[in-house]
Amino acid sequence: MSYKVTVIIPTYNSVEFLDSTIASIMNQSIGFENIELIIVDDYSTDNTQELINHYCEKYENIKTFESGKKTGTPGRARNIGIANSTAEYILFIDHDDNYLPESVEKLYNAVTENSCDVAIGKFQTFGEQKIVPEDWITHDVVLNSIDEDLRFFSINNIWRMIFPKDFLNKNEITFPEGVFAEDLTFMIDAFVNASKIVFINDIVYNFRLRTGDNSSTSLSKGMHYLDGLIEGYNNTVDVLKKNNACKYYDTIFNQHLSCWISDVALSETIDFEDKKELVNKSLKLFDEMGDVNPTPENNAIKSIITQIRARNLDEAYSLMGDYQLFRNRIHQLEVELAHKTQQIANLQTTKGWFKYKTKNIKQRLKKRFEF
């Protein structure tokens, strides 16, 4: 059987969401018969593999492969999916997200009609909030080189992209395994090697945004994750060196190191000594920055990075503490504002109810005493 595209899903304890994700793939306008679906599980502790096996038994175009070892990150599973794919084009989707009905067809048409190496679409969040990023892009864009618009380095998330398999194999583009930020490394490798990149101004992906107890906000990011990002960033540096593309270092890491140091400063799950350890591990990455212009712009983060680069670490730690207090106060005020807003809405509703009831009583009394 010949397929137009291969869709790869890495899974881990995915029983709650996997049915919905697979259903969104089955309902694609391109036709499910044109899709090869590869699911690779990272040794789930629930019934995920049993659920996958059920689908594989029922559909010949759904396949699963052993990952061989548990890694705790999706890189290895995606590499196995690429190696075992049979279609000419490859897409990725996370186990708790969804495609829109025409997503695969739109991306497939974009990559084939433009003969490009990467085609990208927009995404929207769903869950407790709905957000559509990249409002600065308002039309389809064709780049013959990433140099034509370096802002595209800020477009992360490989799961709203499609790639020709030959392009990935030719340039030996794979995911680092067992580390975080593996998708950043993969994406940068693809962007600097691409002879043409196409962005379509269509939403093609529903990303599940989880807040509350399941959030991945900076307040809850722990040592394992933040430490793992450093190793992942080092892999991205290696990719830049491999491709003689170190000129992009500042463009990429002004964004990612800014976010990383902010997450370290704001984390409430790691103590001060762990934060110092993380900063020490990151010194080489900050040293390689030629200029300090945090993205998004943030003067507080800029001051912290400047002190780190100057090796005034005690001052940097002090600024990180001030930044945490400041952001926590802002968060508290935002919570209080939301509470007050709700109170006002309730009072307005109550006021309207009383106004209605008072008017109704007056009308009834008037009718009662009319002669």
For each residue, the residues with C-beta under 8 A, 3 or more apart:
1: 60 61
2: 86 87
3: 6 34 35 36 61 86 87
4: 30 34 35 87 88 89 108
5: 30 34 35 36 87 88 89 90 91 104 108 162
6: 3 35 36 37 38 81 85 86 87 89 90 91 165
7: 25 35 36 37 38 91 92 93 104
8: 38 39 40 77 78 81 82 85 90 91 92 93
9: 18 21 22 37 38 39 40 81 92 93 94 95
10: 40 41 42 74 77 78 81 94 95
11: 14 18 39 40 41 42 44 48 52 77 95
12: 41 42 43 44 48 95
13: 44 45 46 48
14: 11 17 18 21 41 44 46 48 51 95 96
15: 18 44 46 47 48 51
16: 96
17: 14 20 21 95 96 208
18: 9 11 14 15 21 22 48 51 52 95 96
19: 22 23 51
20: 17 23 24 98
21: 9 14 17 18 24 25 93 94 95 96 97 98
22: 9 18 19 25 26 37 55 62
23: 19 20 26 27
24: 20 21 27 28 98 99 100 101 206
25: 7 21 22 28 32 35 37 93 99 104
26: 22 23 32
27: 23 24 32 101
28: 24 25 31 32 35 99 101 102 103 104 105
29: 101 102 104 105
30: 4 5 34 35 104 105 108
31: 28 34 35
32: 25 26 27 28 35 61
33: 61
34: 3 4 5 30 31
35: 3 4 5 6 7 25 28 30 31 32 61 104
36: 3 5 6 7 61 63 85 86 87
37: 6 7 9 22 25 59 61 62 63
38: 6 7 8 9 63 64 65 80 81 84 85
39: 8 9 11 52 55 62 63 64
40: 8 9 10 11 64 65 66 67 76 77 78 80 81
41: 10 11 12 14 44 48 49 52 64 67 77
42: 10 11 12 67 70 71 72 73 74 76 77
43: 12 67 70
44: 11 12 13 14 15 41 47 48 49
45: 13
46: 13 14 15
47: 15 44 50 51
48: 11 12 13 14 15 18 41 44 51 52
49: 41 44 52 53 64
50: 47 53 54
51: 14 15 18 19 47 48 54 55
52: 11 18 39 41 48 49 55 56 62 64
53: 49 50 56 57 64
54: 50 51 57 58
55: 22 39 51 52 58 59 62
56: 52 53 59 62 63 64
57: 53 54
58: 54 55 62
59: 37 55 56 62
60: 1
61: 1 3 32 33 35 36 37
62: 22 37 39 52 55 56 58 59
63: 36 37 38 39 56 84
64: 38 39 40 41 49 52 53 56
65: 38 40 80 81 84
66: 40
67: 40 41 42 43 70 71 76 77 80
68: 76
69: 76
70: 42 43 67
71: 42 67 75 76 77 177 178
72: 42 178
73: 42 76 177 178 179 180 182 228
74: 10 42 77 78 94 175 182 183
75: 71 78 79 175 176 177 178 179 182
76: 40 42 67 68 69 71 73 79 80 175 177 178
77: 8 10 11 40 41 42 67 71 74 80 81
78: 8 10 40 74 75 81 82 92 175 182 186
79: 75 76 82 83 174 175 177
80: 38 40 65 67 76 77 83 84
81: 6 8 9 10 38 40 65 77 78 84 85 90 92
82: 8 78 79 85 90 165 168 174
83: 79 80
84: 38 63 65 80 81
85: 6 8 36 38 81 82 90 165
86: 2 3 6 36
87: 2 3 4 5 6 36 90 165
88: 4 5 164 165 166
89: 4 5 6 108 111 112 162 163 164 165
90: 5 6 8 81 82 85 87 162 163 164 165 168
91: 5 6 7 8 104 107 159 161 162 163
92: 7 8 9 78 81 158 159 161
93: 7 8 9 21 25 97 99 159 205
94: 9 10 21 74 97 159 207
95: 9 10 11 12 14 17 18 21
96: 14 16 17 18 21 208
97: 21 93 94 159 205 206 207 208
98: 20 21 24 126 205 206 208
99: 24 25 28 93 103 104 204 205 206
100: 24 103 203 204 205 206
101: 24 27 28 29
102: 28 29 105 106 204
103: 28 99 100 106 107 121 204 205
104: 5 7 25 28 29 30 35 91 99 107 108
105: 28 29 30 102 108 109
106: 102 103 109 110 121 200 202 204
107: 91 103 104 110 111 119 121 160 161 162 200 204
108: 4 5 30 89 104 105 111 112 162
109: 105 106 112 113
110: 106 107 113 114 116 119 121 162 198 200
111: 89 107 108 114 116 118 119 162 163 164 198
112: 89 108 109 115
113: 109 110
114: 110 111 119 142 196 198
115: 112 196
116: 110 111 119 142 194 195 196 197 198
117: 163 164 167 190 193 194 195 196 197
118: 111 161 162 163 190 191 194 196 197 198
119: 107 110 111 114 116 161 162 197 198 199 200
120: 155 160 161 197 198 199 200
121: 103 106 107 110 160 161 199 200 202 203 204 205
122: 132 133 134 137 160 200 201 202 203 204 205
123: 132 133 157 159 160 203 204 205 206 207
124: 130 131 132 203 205 206 207
125: 129 130 131 132 206 207 208 209
126: 98 130 206 207 208 209
127: 208 209 210 211
128: 209 210 211 212
129: 125 209 211
130: 124 125 126
131: 124 125 209
132: 122 123 124 125 135 203
133: 122 123
134: 122 137 155
135: 132 138
136: 151
137: 122 134 141 199 201
138: 135 201
139: 201
140: 198 199 200 201
141: 137 149 198 199 201
142: 114 116 196 197 198 199
143: 146 148 149 152 196 197 198 199
144: 148 195 196
145: 148 194 195
146: 143 149 150 152 153 191 192 194 197 248
147: 150
148: 143 144 145
149: 141 143 146 152
150: 146 147 153 248 251
151: 136 154 155
152: 143 146 149 155 191 197 199
153: 146 150 188 191 248 251 252 255
154: 151 255 295
155: 120 134 151 152 199
156: 183 184 187
157: 123 160 161 183 205 207
158: 92 161 183 186 187
159: 91 92 93 94 97 123 183 205 207
160: 107 120 121 122 123 157 204 205
161: 91 92 107 118 119 120 121 157 158 187 190
162: 5 89 90 91 107 108 110 111 118 119
163: 89 90 91 111 117 118 167 168 173 190
164: 88 89 90 111 117 167 168
165: 6 82 85 87 88 89 90 168 169
166: 88 169 170
167: 117 163 164 170 171 173 190 193 194
168: 82 90 163 164 165 171 173 174 190
169: 165 166 172
170: 166 167
171: 167 168 189 190 193
172: 169
173: 163 167 168 186 189 190 193
174: 79 82 168 186
175: 74 75 76 78 79 182 183 185 186
176: 75 179 182 185 186 232 235
177: 71 73 75 76 79 182
178: 71 72 73 75 76
179: 73 75 176 182 228 231 232 235
180: 73 225 228 229 231 232
181: 184 185 228 229 232 233 235 236 256
182: 73 74 75 78 175 176 177 179 185 186 232 235
183: 74 156 157 158 159 175 186 187
184: 156 181 187 188 232 233 236 256
185: 175 176 181 182 188 189 232 235 236 239
186: 78 158 173 174 175 176 182 183 189 190
187: 156 158 161 183 184 190 191
188: 153 184 185 191 192 236 239 240 245 248 252
189: 171 173 185 186 192 193 239 242 243
190: 117 118 161 163 167 168 171 173 186 187 193 194
191: 118 146 152 153 187 188 194 197
192: 146 188 189 239 240 243 245 248
193: 117 167 171 173 189 190 243
194: 116 117 118 145 146 167 190 191 197
195: 116 117 144 145
196: 114 115 116 117 118 142 143 144
197: 116 117 118 119 120 142 143 146 152 191 194
198: 110 111 114 116 118 119 120 140 141 142 143
199: 119 120 121 137 140 141 142 143 152 155
200: 106 107 110 119 120 121 122 140 204
201: 122 137 138 139 140 141
202: 106 121 122
203: 100 121 122 123 124 132
204: 99 100 102 103 106 107 121 122 123 160 200
205: 93 97 98 99 100 103 121 122 123 124 157 159 160
206: 24 97 98 99 100 123 124 125 126
207: 94 97 123 124 125 126 157 159
208: 17 96 97 98 125 126 127
209: 125 126 127 128 129 131
210: 127 128 214 215 216
211: 127 128 129 214 215 217
212: 128 215
213:
214: 210 211
215: 210 211 212 219 220
216: 210 220 221
217: 211 220 221
218: 221 262 263 266 267
219: 215 266 267 268 269
220: 215 216 217 267 268 269
221: 216 217 218 225 226 263 267 269
222: 225 226 267 269 270
223: 226 227 269 270 274 278
224: 227 228
225: 180 221 222 228 229
226: 221 222 223 229 230 260 263 264 267 270 278
227: 223 224 230 231 278 281
228: 73 179 180 181 224 225 231 232
229: 180 181 225 226 232 233 260
230: 226 227 233 234 260 278 281 282 285
231: 179 180 227 228 234 235
232: 176 179 180 181 182 184 185 228 229 235 236
233: 181 184 229 230 236 237 253 256 257 260 285
234: 230 231 237 238 285
235: 176 179 181 182 185 231 232 238 239
236: 181 184 185 188 232 233 239 240 252
237: 233 234 240 241 249 285 288
238: 234 235 241 242
239: 185 188 189 192 235 236 242 243 245
240: 188 192 236 237 243 245 246 248 249 252
241: 237 238 244 245 246
242: 189 238 239
243: 189 192 193 239 240
244: 241
245: 188 192 239 240 241 248
246: 240 241 249
247:
248: 146 150 153 188 192 240 245 251 252
249: 237 240 246 252 253 288 289 290
250: 253 254 289 290 291 293
251: 150 153 248 254 255
252: 153 188 236 240 248 249 255 256
253: 233 249 250 256 257 285 288 289
254: 250 251 257 258 289 291 292 293 294 295
255: 153 154 251 252 258 259 294 295
256: 181 184 233 252 253 259 260
257: 233 253 254 260 261 282 285 286 289 305
258: 254 255 261 262 294 295 296 298 301 305
259: 255 256 262 263
260: 226 229 230 233 256 257 263 264 282
261: 257 258 264 265 279 282 301 304 305 308 320
262: 218 258 259 265 266 298 301 323
263: 218 221 226 259 260 266 267
264: 226 260 261 267 270 275 278 279 320
265: 261 262 275 304 320 321 323 324 327
266: 218 219 262 263 323 324 327 328
267: 218 219 220 221 222 226 263 264 270 275
268: 219 220
269: 219 220 221 222 223
270: 222 223 226 264 267 274 275 278
271: 274 275
272: 275 276 317
273: 276 277
274: 223 270 271 277 278
275: 264 265 267 270 271 272 278 279 317 320
276: 272 273 279 280 313 317
277: 273 274 280 281
278: 223 226 227 230 264 270 274 275 281 282
279: 261 264 275 276 282 283 308 313 316 317
280: 276 277 283
281: 227 230 277 278
282: 230 257 260 261 278 279 285 286 308
283: 279 280 286 287 308
284: 287 288
285: 230 233 234 237 253 257 282 288 289
286: 257 282 283 289 305 308 309
287: 283 284 309
288: 237 249 253 284 285
289: 249 250 253 254 257 285 286 292 305 309
290: 249 250
291: 250 254
292: 254 289 302 305 306 309
293: 250 254 297 302
294: 254 255 258 297 298 301 302 305
295: 154 254 255 258
296: 258
297: 293 294
298: 258 262 294 301 302
299: 302 303
300: 303 304 319 322 323 326
301: 258 261 262 294 298 304 305 323
302: 292 293 294 298 299 305 306
303: 299 300 306 307 319
304: 261 265 300 301 307 308 316 319 320 323
305: 257 258 261 286 289 292 294 301 302 308 309
306: 292 302 303 309 310
307: 303 304 310 312 313 315 316 319
308: 261 279 282 283 286 304 305 311 312 313 316
309: 286 287 289 292 305 306
310: 306 307
311: 308
312: 307 308 315 316
313: 276 279 307 308 316 317
314: 317 318
315: 307 312 318 319
316: 279 304 307 308 312 313 319 320
317: 272 275 276 279 313 314 320 321
318: 314 315 321 322
319: 300 303 304 307 315 316 322 323
320: 261 264 265 275 304 316 317 323 324
321: 265 317 318 324 325
322: 300 318 319 325 326
323: 262 265 266 300 301 304 319 320 326 327
324: 265 266 320 321 327 328
325: 321 322 328 329
326: 300 322 323 329 330
327: 265 266 323 324 330 331
328: 266 324 325 331 332
329: 325 326 332 333
330: 326 327 333 334
331: 327 328 334 335
332: 328 329 335 336
333: 329 330 336 337
334: 330 331 337 338
335: 331 332 338 339
336: 332 333 339 340
337: 333 334 340 341
338: 334 335 341 342
339: 335 336 342 343
340: 336 337 343 344
341: 337 338 344 345
342: 338 339 345 346
343: 339 340 346 347
344: 340 341 347 348
345: 341 342 348 349
346: 342 343 349 350
347: 343 344 350 351
348: 344 345 351 352
349: 345 346 352 353
350: 346 347 353 354
351: 347 348 354 355
352: 348 349 355 356
353: 349 350 356 357
354: 350 351 357 358
355: 351 352 358 359
356: 352 353 359 360
357: 353 354 360 361
358: 354 355 361 362
359: 355 356 362 363
360: 356 357 363 364
361: 357 358 364 365
362: 358 359 365 366
363: 359 360 366 367
364: 360 361 367 368
365: 361 362 368 369
366: 362 363 369 370
367: 363 364 370
368: 364 365
369: 365 366
370: 366 367
371:
